[in-house]
Amino acid sequence: MKAENRNALDRFGDRLIEELGFDIAVAVQQAMVEELGGLRITVPDMRQLFREKRNRRISNEFNGANLSELAQRFGLSKIHIRRIVNNGQ
């Protein structure tokens, strides 16, 4: 394991212990290893999570007649809304 990944995992473990307590932190880490151990995963940053959530909302709310309203409400161009809607289908 790369040193930077090991350091990130150590910081994550320390934060779990600090915020949740030792027993719960160990249980969370054990569940993660049991369910995800050996997988290569990428954890999105908060900006990406927000963008994905926003895009799901736009796709769910789009009704074919509200393109301009969605563009204005979300501060995006009509082209961008259309791209989001088309990629969500």
Backbone as ProteinMPNN parsed JSONL, in Angstrom:
{"seq_chain_A": "MKAENRNALDRFGDRLIEELGFDIAVAVQQAMVEELGGLRITVPDMRQLFREKRNRRISNEFNGANLSELAQRFGLSKIHIRRIVNNGQ", "coords_chain_A": {"N_chain_A": [[0.839, -1.171, 0.0], [0.523, 2.227, -0.826], [2.322, 4.857, 0.788], [1.0, 7.324, 1.129], [-1.688, 6.576, 0.918], [-1.879, 4.853, 3.102], [-1.386, 6.663, 5.166], [-3.633, 8.31, 4.879], [-5.66, 6.485, 5.513], [-4.972, 5.948, 8.167], [-5.404, 8.498, 9.31], [-8.136, 8.683, 8.868], [-9.053, 6.536, 10.451], [-8.253, 7.485, 12.993], [-9.893, 9.735, 13.151], [-12.432, 8.542, 13.146], [-12.33, 7.179, 15.609], [-12.102, 9.374, 17.35], [-14.52, 10.771, 16.868], [-16.56, 8.858, 17.073], [-15.949, 7.031, 19.007], [-13.976, 4.326, 20.327], [-14.913, 1.556, 20.124], [-17.049, 1.631, 18.241], [-15.716, 2.749, 16.082], [-13.852, 0.731, 15.462], [-15.658, -1.267, 14.719], [-16.813, -0.121, 12.42], [-14.568, 0.089, 10.739], [-13.923, -2.618, 10.52], [-16.215, -3.612, 9.218], [-15.968, -2.236, 6.814], [-13.609, -3.363, 5.785], [-14.392, -6.048, 5.559], [-16.496, -5.859, 3.683], [-15.447, -4.318, 1.566], [-12.799, -4.9, 1.242], [-9.893, -5.403, -0.663], [-10.914, -4.283, -2.954], [-10.567, -1.77, -5.458], [-11.306, 1.412, -4.942], [-12.681, 4.654, -5.548], [-13.062, 7.516, -3.752], [-15.379, 10.016, -3.901], [-14.99, 13.626, -3.947], [-16.455, 16.319, -1.998], [-17.498, 18.258, -3.745], [-17.956, 16.817, -6.078], [-19.87, 14.983, -5.142], [-21.959, 16.759, -4.504], [-22.5, 17.784, -7.071], [-23.378, 15.461, -8.415], [-25.686, 14.877, -6.948], [-27.175, 17.211, -7.443], [-27.49, 16.947, -10.234], [-29.055, 14.622, -10.368], [-31.395, 15.589, -9.185], [-32.14, 17.533, -11.072], [-32.594, 15.903, -13.336], [-34.712, 14.331, -12.359], [-36.671, 16.278, -11.947], [-37.109, 17.379, -14.411], [-39.478, 17.923, -16.936], [-39.868, 18.163, -19.599], [-40.985, 20.538, -20.367], [-39.938, 22.466, -18.774], [-37.368, 23.494, -19.083], [-36.119, 26.081, -19.226], [-36.839, 27.137, -16.737], [-35.561, 25.356, -14.934], [-32.891, 25.808, -15.673], [-32.574, 28.469, -14.885], [-33.15, 28.29, -12.109], [-31.111, 26.578, -11.145], [-28.881, 27.893, -11.957], [-27.589, 27.371, -14.388], [-26.798, 26.856, -17.881], [-29.218, 26.426, -20.547], [-28.345, 24.535, -22.352], [-26.575, 23.073, -20.778], [-28.362, 21.977, -18.891], [-29.89, 20.393, -20.604], [-27.901, 18.572, -21.434], [-27.368, 17.295, -18.981], [-29.859, 16.076, -18.488], [-30.082, 14.398, -20.725], [-27.873, 12.703, -20.328], [-28.644, 11.432, -18.027], [-30.566, 9.633, -18.693]], "CA_chain_A": [[0.0, 0.0, 0.0], [1.286, 3.466, -0.885], [2.415, 5.572, 2.067], [-0.041, 8.359, 1.218], [-2.952, 5.89, 1.191], [-1.787, 4.36, 4.473], [-1.55, 7.833, 6.025], [-5.036, 8.724, 4.814], [-6.434, 5.514, 6.287], [-4.669, 6.187, 9.585], [-6.118, 9.717, 9.722], [-9.554, 8.33, 8.884], [-9.264, 5.73, 11.654], [-8.148, 8.375, 14.16], [-11.093, 10.58, 13.196], [-13.543, 7.694, 13.586], [-12.192, 6.966, 17.05], [-12.374, 10.641, 18.028], [-15.908, 11.192, 16.722], [-17.531, 7.803, 17.356], [-15.495, 6.16, 20.08], [-13.126, 3.226, 19.873], [-15.643, 0.34, 19.732], [-17.782, 1.852, 16.994], [-14.706, 2.951, 15.032], [-13.333, -0.588, 15.09], [-16.736, -1.974, 14.012], [-16.931, 0.484, 11.087], [-13.408, -0.32, 9.956], [-14.035, -4.052, 10.244], [-17.246, -3.777, 8.187], [-15.406, -1.766, 5.549], [-12.65, -4.366, 5.295], [-15.142, -7.245, 5.166], [-17.317, -5.606, 2.493], [-14.735, -3.641, 0.497], [-11.4, -5.306, 1.212], [-9.383, -5.879, -1.934], [-11.443, -3.493, -4.059], [-9.999, -0.447, -5.733], [-12.418, 2.345, -4.991], [-12.374, 6.072, -5.524], [-14.016, 8.236, -2.925], [-15.548, 11.339, -4.499], [-14.912, 14.764, -3.044], [-17.765, 16.894, -1.718], [-17.977, 18.938, -4.943], [-18.491, 15.807, -6.993], [-21.11, 14.478, -4.557], [-22.97, 17.794, -4.681], [-22.839, 17.846, -8.49], [-24.168, 14.27, -8.737], [-27.0, 15.045, -6.32], [-27.844, 18.256, -8.219], [-27.857, 16.405, -11.536], [-30.199, 13.713, -10.166], [-32.569, 16.44, -8.971], [-32.51, 18.117, -12.36], [-33.179, 14.834, -14.167], [-35.999, 13.937, -11.783], [-37.638, 17.369, -12.039], [-37.326, 17.768, -15.801], [-40.723, 17.37, -17.466], [-39.937, 18.459, -21.021], [-41.452, 21.911, -20.608], [-39.393, 23.369, -17.754], [-35.934, 23.649, -19.316], [-35.704, 27.432, -18.838], [-37.02, 27.283, -15.283], [-34.486, 24.617, -14.272], [-31.634, 26.512, -15.938], [-32.545, 29.657, -14.027], [-33.114, 27.885, -10.695], [-29.827, 25.966, -10.801], [-27.791, 28.748, -12.411], [-26.893, 26.69, -15.474], [-27.35, 27.158, -19.203], [-30.184, 25.451, -21.054], [-27.562, 23.464, -22.968], [-26.061, 22.243, -19.692], [-29.511, 21.218, -18.37], [-30.217, 19.36, -21.613], [-26.845, 17.568, -21.352], [-27.615, 16.539, -17.752], [-31.064, 15.263, -18.681], [-29.777, 13.349, -21.713], [-26.941, 11.729, -19.738], [-29.315, 10.736, -16.939], [-31.528, 8.65, -19.188]], "C_chain_A": [[0.889, 1.242, 0.0], [1.235, 4.18, 0.459], [1.312, 6.611, 2.206], [-1.408, 7.748, 1.492], [-2.993, 5.389, 2.628], [-2.011, 5.505, 5.452], [-2.999, 8.313, 6.043], [-5.915, 7.776, 5.618], [-6.197, 5.679, 7.783], [-5.408, 7.418, 10.097], [-7.608, 9.444, 9.822], [-9.886, 7.518, 10.132], [-9.212, 6.574, 12.92], [-9.392, 9.241, 14.29], [-12.306, 9.775, 13.641], [-13.507, 7.482, 15.092], [-12.576, 8.226, 17.812], [-13.861, 10.993, 18.008], [-16.923, 10.144, 17.171], [-17.18, 6.947, 18.565], [-14.807, 4.931, 19.51], [-13.923, 2.031, 19.348], [-16.377, 0.502, 18.409], [-16.803, 2.036, 15.836], [-14.154, 1.618, 14.546], [-14.387, -1.356, 14.299], [-16.897, -1.433, 12.589], [-15.774, 0.036, 10.201], [-13.479, -1.802, 9.597], [-15.072, -4.301, 9.148], [-16.727, -3.334, 6.826], [-14.449, -2.794, 4.956], [-13.391, -5.603, 4.803], [-15.905, -7.033, 3.859], [-16.507, -5.09, 1.3], [-13.287, -4.069, 0.337], [-10.997, -5.88, -0.133], [-9.893, -5.11, -3.139], [-10.644, -2.216, -4.234], [-11.185, 0.495, -5.867], [-11.891, 3.774, -4.981], [-13.462, 6.753, -4.719], [-14.152, 9.639, -3.5], [-15.361, 12.452, -3.468], [-16.309, 15.367, -2.903], [-18.343, 17.61, -2.942], [-18.615, 17.957, -5.917], [-19.799, 15.235, -6.455], [-22.246, 15.471, -4.745], [-23.443, 17.834, -6.132], [-23.719, 16.651, -8.888], [-25.581, 14.383, -8.171], [-27.817, 16.09, -7.081], [-28.333, 17.706, -9.551], [-29.023, 15.425, -11.435], [-31.485, 14.512, -9.966], [-33.061, 17.026, -10.276], [-33.18, 17.076, -13.234], [-34.561, 14.433, -13.675], [-37.07, 15.007, -11.973], [-37.952, 17.786, -13.472], [-38.585, 17.103, -16.337], [-40.905, 17.646, -18.962], [-40.335, 19.887, -21.33], [-40.802, 22.921, -19.666], [-37.88, 23.578, -17.873], [-35.441, 25.014, -18.835], [-35.782, 27.63, -17.334], [-35.91, 26.567, -14.514], [-33.142, 25.31, -14.465], [-31.507, 27.721, -15.019], [-32.394, 29.264, -12.553], [-31.751, 27.345, -10.282], [-28.627, 26.774, -11.295], [-26.949, 28.118, -13.506], [-27.509, 27.109, -16.801], [-28.361, 26.075, -19.587], [-29.458, 24.259, -21.682], [-27.042, 22.508, -21.896], [-27.185, 21.389, -19.085], [-29.848, 20.086, -19.329], [-29.185, 18.228, -21.565], [-27.052, 16.681, -20.117], [-28.781, 15.578, -17.933], [-30.781, 14.119, -19.647], [-28.834, 12.288, -21.158], [-27.6, 10.911, -18.638], [-30.264, 9.646, -17.412], [-30.884, 7.382, -19.628]], "O_chain_A": [[1.88, 1.307, 0.728], [0.235, 4.116, 1.175], [0.745, 6.765, 3.287], [-2.21, 8.333, 2.22], [-4.022, 5.489, 3.295], [-2.727, 5.355, 6.443], [-3.527, 8.677, 7.094], [-6.818, 8.218, 6.329], [-7.132, 5.56, 8.576], [-5.975, 7.393, 11.19], [-8.271, 9.914, 10.747], [-10.887, 7.783, 10.797], [-10.035, 6.4, 13.819], [-9.892, 9.46, 15.393], [-13.122, 10.263, 14.423], [-14.53, 7.591, 15.768], [-13.296, 8.156, 18.808], [-14.404, 11.46, 19.009], [-18.023, 10.492, 17.601], [-18.027, 6.22, 19.083], [-15.031, 4.55, 18.361], [-13.65, 1.54, 18.252], [-16.334, -0.385, 17.556], [-17.038, 1.535, 14.737], [-14.009, 1.408, 13.342], [-14.059, -2.024, 13.318], [-17.096, -2.208, 11.654], [-15.978, -0.348, 9.049], [-13.129, -2.188, 8.481], [-14.84, -5.108, 8.248], [-17.005, -3.97, 5.809], [-14.484, -3.059, 3.754], [-13.06, -6.147, 3.75], [-15.955, -7.933, 3.02], [-16.839, -5.388, 0.153], [-12.616, -3.645, -0.604], [-11.683, -6.745, -0.678], [-9.361, -5.265, -4.238], [-10.116, -1.657, -3.273], [-11.975, 0.381, -6.805], [-10.805, 4.055, -4.474], [-14.65, 6.576, -4.988], [-13.169, 10.375, -3.585], [-15.551, 12.242, -2.269], [-17.236, 14.969, -3.609], [-19.554, 17.573, -3.156], [-19.665, 18.225, -6.5], [-20.74, 15.022, -7.22], [-23.361, 15.089, -5.1], [-24.644, 17.907, -6.396], [-24.696, 16.819, -9.619], [-26.554, 14.026, -8.836], [-29.005, 15.889, -7.338], [-29.466, 17.97, -9.953], [-29.885, 15.396, -12.313], [-32.534, 14.16, -10.506], [-34.26, 17.017, -10.557], [-34.231, 17.343, -13.817], [-35.474, 14.22, -14.473], [-38.246, 14.684, -12.142], [-38.946, 18.468, -13.72], [-38.757, 15.89, -16.219], [-41.973, 17.39, -19.519], [-40.062, 20.395, -22.417], [-41.088, 24.115, -19.755], [-37.2, 23.81, -16.874], [-34.448, 25.091, -18.111], [-34.888, 28.226, -16.732], [-35.377, 27.111, -13.547], [-32.343, 25.393, -13.532], [-30.445, 27.962, -14.445], [-31.587, 29.854, -11.835], [-31.285, 27.628, -9.179], [-27.481, 26.381, -11.074], [-25.734, 28.308, -13.548], [-28.613, 27.652, -16.836], [-28.363, 24.974, -19.037], [-29.9, 23.117, -21.559], [-27.062, 21.291, -22.076], [-26.979, 20.21, -18.798], [-30.066, 18.951, -18.907], [-29.55, 17.055, -21.647], [-26.925, 15.459, -20.2], [-28.692, 14.404, -17.571], [-31.201, 12.988, -19.405], [-28.973, 11.107, -21.476], [-27.153, 9.801, -18.347], [-30.715, 8.825, -16.613], [-31.572, 6.461, -20.069]]}, "name": "protein", "num_of_chains": 1, "seq": "MKAENRNALDRFGDRLIEELGFDIAVAVQQAMVEELGGLRITVPDMRQLFREKRNRRISNEFNGANLSELAQRFGLSKIHIRRIVNNGQ"}
